[in-house]
Amino acid sequence: FDRTGYTGPATPTLDVLGNLLRTHVLRVPFENLDVQLGRSTTIEPEAAFDKIVNRKRGGWCYEHNGLFGWVLSEIGFDVTRVAASVMRADRGSIADSNHLTLLVRTDDSDDPWLVDVGFGGSMIAPIQLRESEYDQAPFRVGLRQLDASSWQFWEDLGKGEFSFDFELEPADEAALAKKCRYLQTSPESSFVQNLVAQLRLPDAHRTLRGKVYSESSLGGINSRVLESPDELATALREVFGLDVPEVTELWPRIEQRHEELLREKSLTDTYEIRSRSHNKPLS
């Protein structure tokens, strides 16, 4: 509670659940700095407690939702840890168990609620398990049912949907642990390829991806490119509350990745321009 600034009661009610979620995402950033620095992480809530609470860090989904689910269980909520698949329609089975989310029941509601403090900070209030769509500015978020037992959470910041699929059953903890190891070691993992930090504001959202810092609000998205390793460390400290000075060691790799992405975007744009030109109707 001290870490997140929560000062309310510790009772398993819907109102408390919403307040706990909101204070957590507004205070604790999503970040993968340990992965970038070659430090191993686990799915164990005790390790997440030490990192997020004792050492004032953030974390990724296994840490955020692992710790948050543990807190909720200690209060008396009925919590189910659920293995989810981010962008499964595009990525296929390789996405299985690449995200940990939570289904929570309260003492004063008959329905389960989807609760997620580890998806980069889009969700700022619990979502009842039914097909829905909400304004959680600057995001639109919602749930859709895929079949009798499968659901999809989606978010949209105005650039298209980002989503995860999940089923209504407890996670295979061994599969979660295996995917956690894969995502922090495989060269194919986006967490290995790119430094990421994200933080929710009441009606906006901050993202640092590599050397590009962006702030999204209802007025649009404003971005700038960081120019030095010292600026990187300062942004993480002053914008995200992450005092990790050794990130300056990552700067050469961050610059290299930035140039690779620029080249990829240039090639993609060139291909699209040529395709549009090729497909123009004859006059």
C-alpha positions as CSV (number, residue, x, y, z in Angstrom):
1,F,0.0,0.0,0.0
2,D,2.9,2.4,0.8
3,R,4.4,1.6,-2.6
4,T,1.2,2.4,-4.5
5,G,-0.2,5.2,-2.3
6,Y,-3.3,3.2,-1.4
7,T,-4.9,4.4,1.9
8,G,-8.3,2.7,1.8
9,P,-9.7,-0.4,3.6
10,A,-8.5,-3.9,2.9
11,T,-11.8,-5.7,2.3
12,P,-12.7,-7.8,-0.8
13,T,-15.3,-5.5,-2.3
14,L,-15.6,-4.2,-5.9
15,D,-14.9,-0.6,-4.8
16,V,-11.7,-1.6,-3.1
17,L,-10.7,-3.7,-6.1
18,G,-11.1,-0.7,-8.4
19,N,-9.2,1.6,-6.1
20,L,-6.3,-0.9,-5.7
21,L,-6.0,-1.3,-9.5
22,R,-6.0,2.4,-10.1
23,T,-3.4,3.3,-7.6
24,H,-1.2,0.5,-8.7
25,V,-1.1,1.4,-12.4
26,L,-0.7,5.1,-11.7
27,R,2.4,4.5,-9.5
28,V,4.2,1.4,-10.7
29,P,5.6,1.4,-14.2
30,F,5.7,-1.5,-16.7
31,E,9.3,-2.0,-17.6
32,N,11.7,-4.6,-18.9
33,L,15.1,-3.2,-17.8
34,D,16.2,-6.4,-16.1
35,V,15.7,-8.3,-19.3
36,Q,17.7,-5.7,-21.2
37,L,20.5,-5.8,-18.5
38,G,20.6,-9.6,-18.7
39,R,19.2,-10.2,-15.2
40,S,16.8,-13.1,-14.8
41,T,13.3,-12.7,-13.6
42,T,10.7,-15.3,-12.4
43,I,7.0,-15.7,-12.0
44,E,7.3,-15.9,-8.2
45,P,5.3,-13.2,-6.4
46,E,7.8,-13.1,-3.6
47,A,10.5,-12.0,-6.1
48,A,8.2,-9.4,-7.6
49,F,7.4,-8.0,-4.1
50,D,11.1,-7.5,-3.4
51,K,11.7,-5.8,-6.8
52,I,8.6,-3.7,-7.0
53,V,8.0,-2.8,-3.3
54,N,11.4,-3.1,-1.6
55,R,13.5,-1.8,-4.5
56,K,10.9,0.7,-5.9
57,R,11.1,-0.8,-9.4
58,G,8.4,-1.8,-12.0
59,G,8.2,-5.0,-13.9
60,W,6.5,-6.9,-16.7
61,C,3.2,-8.9,-16.6
62,Y,4.5,-11.9,-14.7
63,E,5.7,-9.6,-11.9
64,H,2.9,-7.0,-11.9
65,N,0.0,-9.4,-12.0
66,G,1.8,-12.0,-9.9
67,L,2.3,-9.5,-7.1
68,F,-1.1,-7.9,-7.5
69,G,-2.9,-11.3,-7.5
70,W,-1.0,-12.2,-4.3
71,V,-2.1,-8.9,-2.6
72,L,-5.7,-9.5,-3.6
73,S,-5.7,-13.1,-2.3
74,E,-4.2,-11.9,1.1
75,I,-7.1,-9.4,1.4
76,G,-9.7,-12.1,0.7
77,F,-10.6,-11.8,-3.0
78,D,-11.1,-15.0,-5.0
79,V,-8.3,-14.8,-7.5
80,T,-7.6,-17.0,-10.5
81,R,-4.2,-16.6,-12.3
82,V,-4.9,-17.0,-16.0
83,A,-2.5,-17.6,-18.9
84,A,-3.2,-15.4,-21.8
85,S,-1.9,-15.1,-25.4
86,V,-1.0,-11.6,-26.7
87,M,-2.0,-11.1,-30.4
88,R,-2.6,-14.8,-30.8
89,A,-4.4,-14.3,-34.1
90,D,-1.3,-12.9,-35.7
91,R,1.4,-14.9,-33.8
92,G,-0.2,-18.3,-33.5
93,S,0.6,-20.8,-30.7
94,I,4.0,-19.2,-30.1
95,A,1.9,-16.6,-28.1
96,D,0.6,-19.1,-25.7
97,S,1.2,-18.2,-22.0
98,N,3.1,-15.1,-23.0
99,H,1.0,-13.0,-20.6
100,L,-0.4,-13.5,-17.1
101,T,-3.7,-11.9,-16.3
102,L,-6.2,-12.2,-13.4
103,L,-9.9,-13.1,-12.9
104,V,-11.2,-11.8,-9.6
105,R,-14.4,-12.4,-7.7
106,T,-15.5,-10.0,-5.0
107,D,-17.8,-10.4,-2.0
108,D,-20.4,-8.0,-3.4
109,S,-20.6,-9.1,-7.0
110,D,-21.8,-12.3,-8.6
111,D,-19.7,-12.0,-11.8
112,P,-15.9,-12.4,-12.2
113,W,-13.9,-9.3,-13.2
114,L,-10.9,-9.1,-15.5
115,V,-8.1,-7.3,-13.7
116,D,-4.8,-6.5,-15.3
117,V,-2.1,-4.2,-14.0
118,G,0.6,-5.7,-16.2
119,F,-0.5,-5.0,-19.8
120,G,1.4,-1.7,-20.1
121,G,-1.1,0.4,-18.2
122,S,-4.1,0.6,-20.5
123,M,-6.6,-0.8,-18.0
124,I,-7.4,1.6,-15.2
125,A,-10.6,0.0,-13.9
126,P,-11.7,-3.7,-13.6
127,I,-13.8,-5.0,-16.5
128,Q,-16.8,-7.3,-15.9
129,L,-16.6,-10.5,-17.7
130,R,-19.1,-9.8,-20.4
131,E,-18.9,-8.4,-23.9
132,S,-18.3,-4.7,-23.5
133,E,-16.6,-1.5,-24.7
134,Y,-15.4,1.3,-22.4
135,D,-13.7,4.7,-22.5
136,Q,-10.6,4.5,-20.2
137,A,-9.0,7.6,-21.7
138,P,-6.9,7.9,-23.7
139,F,-7.8,4.2,-24.5
140,R,-10.8,2.5,-25.8
141,V,-10.9,-1.0,-24.1
142,G,-13.3,-3.9,-24.1
143,L,-14.0,-7.6,-24.0
144,R,-15.3,-9.9,-26.7
145,Q,-16.3,-13.5,-26.4
146,L,-14.6,-15.7,-29.0
147,D,-16.3,-19.0,-28.2
148,A,-17.9,-20.8,-25.2
149,S,-14.8,-20.6,-23.1
150,S,-12.5,-18.1,-24.8
151,W,-12.4,-14.3,-24.4
152,Q,-10.4,-11.5,-25.9
153,F,-9.4,-8.2,-24.1
154,W,-8.6,-5.4,-26.6
155,E,-7.3,-1.9,-26.3
156,D,-7.1,0.8,-28.9
157,L,-5.2,4.1,-28.7
158,G,-6.3,5.2,-32.1
159,K,-3.7,3.1,-34.1
160,G,-5.5,-0.2,-34.2
161,E,-6.2,-2.9,-31.6
162,F,-3.7,-4.6,-29.3
163,S,-5.2,-7.6,-27.6
164,F,-4.8,-10.8,-25.6
165,D,-6.9,-14.0,-25.7
166,F,-7.6,-16.1,-22.6
167,E,-9.7,-19.0,-21.4
168,L,-11.6,-19.3,-18.1
169,E,-9.4,-21.7,-16.4
170,P,-6.4,-21.6,-14.0
171,A,-3.0,-21.1,-15.7
172,D,-0.6,-23.9,-16.3
173,E,2.1,-22.6,-14.1
174,A,4.8,-24.6,-15.7
175,A,3.9,-23.2,-19.1
176,L,4.0,-19.7,-17.7
177,A,7.5,-20.3,-16.2
178,K,8.7,-21.7,-19.5
179,K,7.5,-18.8,-21.5
180,C,8.8,-16.3,-18.9
181,R,12.3,-17.8,-19.5
182,Y,11.9,-17.7,-23.3
183,L,10.8,-14.1,-23.4
184,Q,13.8,-12.9,-21.5
185,T,16.4,-15.0,-23.4
186,S,15.3,-15.6,-27.0
187,P,16.6,-13.2,-29.7
188,E,13.2,-13.4,-31.2
189,S,11.5,-11.9,-28.1
190,S,10.5,-8.2,-28.4
191,F,11.5,-7.8,-24.7
192,V,15.1,-8.8,-25.6
193,Q,15.1,-6.6,-28.7
194,N,13.7,-3.4,-27.3
195,L,13.9,-1.5,-24.0
196,V,10.3,-0.6,-22.8
197,A,8.9,1.5,-20.0
198,Q,5.3,2.6,-19.7
199,L,3.3,4.4,-17.1
200,R,-0.4,5.2,-16.8
201,L,-1.7,8.7,-16.0
202,P,-5.3,9.5,-15.0
203,D,-6.2,10.4,-18.6
204,A,-2.9,9.9,-20.5
205,H,-0.2,7.3,-21.1
206,R,3.6,7.5,-21.3
207,T,5.8,5.1,-23.3
208,L,9.6,4.8,-23.8
209,R,10.5,2.3,-26.5
210,G,14.2,2.3,-27.2
211,K,15.1,6.0,-27.6
212,V,11.6,7.2,-28.5
213,Y,9.5,8.8,-25.8
214,S,5.8,9.3,-26.4
215,E,2.9,10.7,-24.4
216,S,-0.6,9.8,-25.5
217,S,-3.7,11.8,-24.6
218,L,-7.1,12.6,-26.0
219,G,-5.3,15.4,-27.9
220,G,-3.1,12.9,-29.8
221,I,0.4,11.4,-29.5
222,N,3.5,13.6,-29.0
223,S,6.9,11.9,-29.4
224,R,10.5,12.9,-29.2
225,V,13.8,11.0,-29.7
226,L,16.3,10.8,-26.8
227,E,19.8,11.9,-27.8
228,S,22.2,10.5,-25.2
229,P,22.6,7.8,-22.6
230,D,22.4,10.4,-19.8
231,E,19.1,11.6,-21.2
232,L,17.8,8.0,-21.2
233,A,18.7,7.6,-17.5
234,T,17.2,10.9,-16.7
235,A,13.9,10.1,-18.5
236,L,13.6,6.8,-16.7
237,R,14.2,8.5,-13.3
238,E,12.2,11.6,-13.7
239,V,9.3,10.4,-15.9
240,F,8.9,6.8,-14.8
241,G,10.4,6.9,-11.3
242,L,13.1,4.3,-12.2
243,D,16.5,5.0,-10.8
244,V,18.6,2.5,-12.7
245,P,21.8,4.4,-13.8
246,E,23.4,1.3,-15.3
247,V,20.9,1.6,-18.3
248,T,23.5,4.0,-19.8
249,E,25.5,0.8,-20.7
250,L,22.6,-0.2,-23.0
251,W,22.9,2.9,-25.2
252,P,25.0,1.5,-28.1
253,R,22.5,-1.4,-28.5
254,I,19.5,0.9,-28.3
255,E,20.9,3.2,-31.0
256,Q,21.7,0.2,-33.2
257,R,18.1,-1.1,-32.8
258,H,16.7,2.3,-33.5
259,E,18.6,2.4,-36.8
260,E,17.4,-1.1,-37.7
261,L,13.8,-0.1,-37.1
262,L,14.2,3.0,-39.2
263,R,15.6,0.9,-42.1
264,E,12.7,-1.6,-41.7
265,K,10.1,1.2,-41.8
266,S,11.8,2.7,-44.8
267,L,11.7,-0.6,-46.7
268,T,8.1,-1.1,-45.7
269,D,7.0,2.4,-46.8
270,T,8.8,1.9,-50.1
271,Y,7.1,-1.4,-50.7
272,E,3.7,0.1,-49.9
273,I,4.2,3.1,-52.2
274,R,5.3,0.8,-55.0
275,S,2.3,-1.6,-54.4
276,R,-0.2,1.3,-54.5
277,S,1.4,2.6,-57.7
278,H,1.4,-0.8,-59.2
279,N,-2.3,-1.3,-58.4
280,K,-3.5,2.1,-59.7
281,P,-6.2,1.6,-62.4
282,L,-5.3,2.6,-65.9
283,S,-6.5,6.0,-66.9
